[in-house]
Amino acid sequence: MAKKPDTNESGQTESGKKSGGGIAGLLIVAAASLASSFGLFYFLTPPAPPPAEPCPQAGAEAAAPAVAPLAQDQVYVEIKEILITIGSAPADRYLKLNITIVTGKDKAAAVKQAEPMLIDAFNNYLRSIELKDLEDPGFYPHLREQLARRSELVVGSAASNGVLITEFLLR
């Protein structure tokens, strides 16, 4: 067992040094900690961006729509609902997708006729997706991109002007 140093009535050890740091030592450590924390956050945080300047034409014109208006010759062709199991584990997770192909009026019949090939191309891609990919919110634009790519491969880039995912359900 460790032996305590002998102290006299004034709180000093036999060698003449005072034992413990006392309240003054704790206050110094606390002040140094506060100063370093303040300095760390004050000097290392990025500056706030400047406030946005008002648009000079804001009052003169109405705001532009977020989506470009549909061209006169474009139509939407809905593809049959796709229901597919996800992952290689037993079929306990399903993905339900409704997809619409944006095409020209003159190509709509060709897209509708190619629907079985489109569904096959989409299914081949969707079977390769892992569950962890679908749970990532950043994967959604990649999914649309890949489906649009497969649509262009099946019906041609002249017939497919994009893919819209109208329903996305992961169970």
Secondary structure, 3 states (H helix, E strand, C coil): CCCCCCECCCCEECCCCECCCHHHHHHHHHHHHHHHHHHHHHHHCCCCCCCCCCCCCCCCCCCCCCCCCCCCCEEEEECCCEEEECCCCCCCCEEEEEEEEEEEHHHHHHHHHCHHHHHHHHHHHHHCCCHHHHCCCCHHHHHHHHHHHHHHHHHCCCCCCCEEEEEEEEC
